Amino acid sequence: MSDRRKSPGKEEIEMDDLNKKPGGMSSVLDITDSEPTEEDEEFKSLRKKYYQVSKDIRMDAIEEEKKELGQSESSPKVKYYEGSKNDRIKLLDEIKRQMEELESISKGKK
């Protein structure tokens, strides 16, 4: 049997070759090496808040489902944002809008 790992007539591409070509791996690294901007930090903060509030909503839904099924309630969970479900959804929408604004600002600067 012949060795199938290397096709005859095809040259092997080394990782160094990829790094030297325009659009190769090194150009990706160049982009990510820049210092985080104030908008980046604010976006990260908003994203974290968004995920925490959406987690609260999911936890509430699970608790409601457990009550409907007659299962005992688990220990109370610490919630990031106290408020009604509608308040949380409004907060999520506001956070999402702010995140989109930051994205458009940062795209405009690049």
C-alpha positions as CSV (number, residue, x, y, z in Angstrom):
1,M,0.0,0.0,0.0
2,S,1.1,3.5,-0.7
3,D,1.4,6.2,1.9
4,R,-1.8,8.3,1.6
5,R,-0.7,11.2,3.9
6,K,1.2,13.0,1.1
7,S,-0.3,13.3,-2.4
8,P,2.2,13.1,-5.2
9,G,2.7,16.4,-7.0
10,K,1.3,18.5,-4.2
11,E,3.7,20.6,-2.1
12,E,3.3,20.7,1.6
13,I,2.4,24.1,3.1
14,E,4.4,25.0,6.1
15,M,2.9,27.3,8.9
16,D,5.8,29.7,8.2
17,D,4.6,30.0,4.6
18,L,1.1,31.0,5.8
19,N,2.5,33.6,8.1
20,K,4.4,35.3,5.3
21,K,1.5,35.6,2.9
22,P,-0.8,38.6,3.0
23,G,-3.9,37.7,4.9
24,G,-2.1,34.9,6.6
25,M,-2.0,34.2,10.3
26,S,0.3,37.0,11.2
27,S,-2.1,39.6,9.9
28,V,-4.8,38.3,12.2
29,L,-2.4,38.6,15.1
30,D,-1.5,42.2,14.2
31,I,-5.2,43.2,14.5
32,T,-5.6,41.6,17.9
33,D,-2.4,43.1,19.4
34,S,-3.8,46.6,19.7
35,E,-4.6,48.0,23.1
36,P,-8.3,47.8,24.1
37,T,-10.1,51.1,23.7
38,E,-12.5,52.8,26.1
39,E,-15.3,51.6,23.8
40,D,-14.0,48.0,23.9
41,E,-14.0,48.1,27.7
42,E,-17.5,49.6,27.8
43,F,-18.8,47.0,25.3
44,K,-17.3,44.2,27.5
45,S,-19.0,45.6,30.5
46,L,-22.4,45.9,28.7
47,R,-22.1,42.4,27.3
48,K,-21.4,41.0,30.8
49,K,-24.4,42.9,32.2
50,Y,-26.6,41.6,29.2
51,Y,-25.6,38.0,29.9
52,Q,-26.2,38.3,33.6
53,V,-29.7,39.8,33.2
54,S,-30.6,37.2,30.5
55,K,-29.4,34.5,33.0
56,D,-31.8,36.0,35.6
57,I,-34.7,35.7,33.1
58,R,-33.8,32.1,32.3
59,M,-33.5,31.2,36.1
60,D,-36.9,32.7,36.7
61,A,-38.4,30.6,33.9
62,I,-36.8,27.5,35.3
63,E,-38.2,28.3,38.8
64,E,-41.7,28.9,37.3
65,E,-41.5,25.6,35.4
66,K,-40.5,23.7,38.6
67,K,-43.5,25.2,40.4
68,E,-45.9,24.2,37.7
69,L,-44.5,20.6,37.8
70,G,-44.9,20.6,41.6
71,Q,-41.2,20.1,42.2
72,S,-39.7,21.7,45.3
73,E,-38.0,25.0,44.9
74,S,-34.2,25.0,44.8
75,S,-32.3,27.3,47.0
76,P,-32.8,31.0,46.0
77,K,-30.4,32.2,43.4
78,V,-28.6,35.5,43.6
79,K,-30.0,37.7,40.9
80,Y,-28.0,40.4,39.2
81,Y,-31.0,42.6,38.6
82,E,-34.1,42.6,40.8
83,G,-37.3,43.6,39.0
84,S,-40.1,42.1,37.0
85,K,-39.7,40.1,33.9
86,N,-40.8,43.0,31.7
87,D,-38.3,45.3,33.5
88,R,-35.5,42.9,32.7
89,I,-36.5,42.5,29.1
90,K,-36.6,46.3,28.8
91,L,-33.1,46.5,30.4
92,L,-31.9,43.8,27.9
93,D,-33.2,45.9,25.0
94,E,-31.5,49.0,26.3
95,I,-28.2,47.2,26.9
96,K,-28.4,45.7,23.4
97,R,-29.0,49.1,21.9
98,Q,-26.0,50.6,23.7
99,M,-23.8,47.7,22.5
100,E,-24.9,48.3,18.9
101,E,-24.1,52.0,19.3
102,L,-20.7,51.2,20.6
103,E,-20.1,48.8,17.8
104,S,-21.1,51.4,15.1
105,I,-18.8,54.0,16.8
106,S,-15.8,51.6,16.9
107,K,-16.4,50.6,13.3
108,G,-16.5,54.2,12.3
109,K,-13.1,54.8,13.9
110,K,-11.4,51.9,12.0
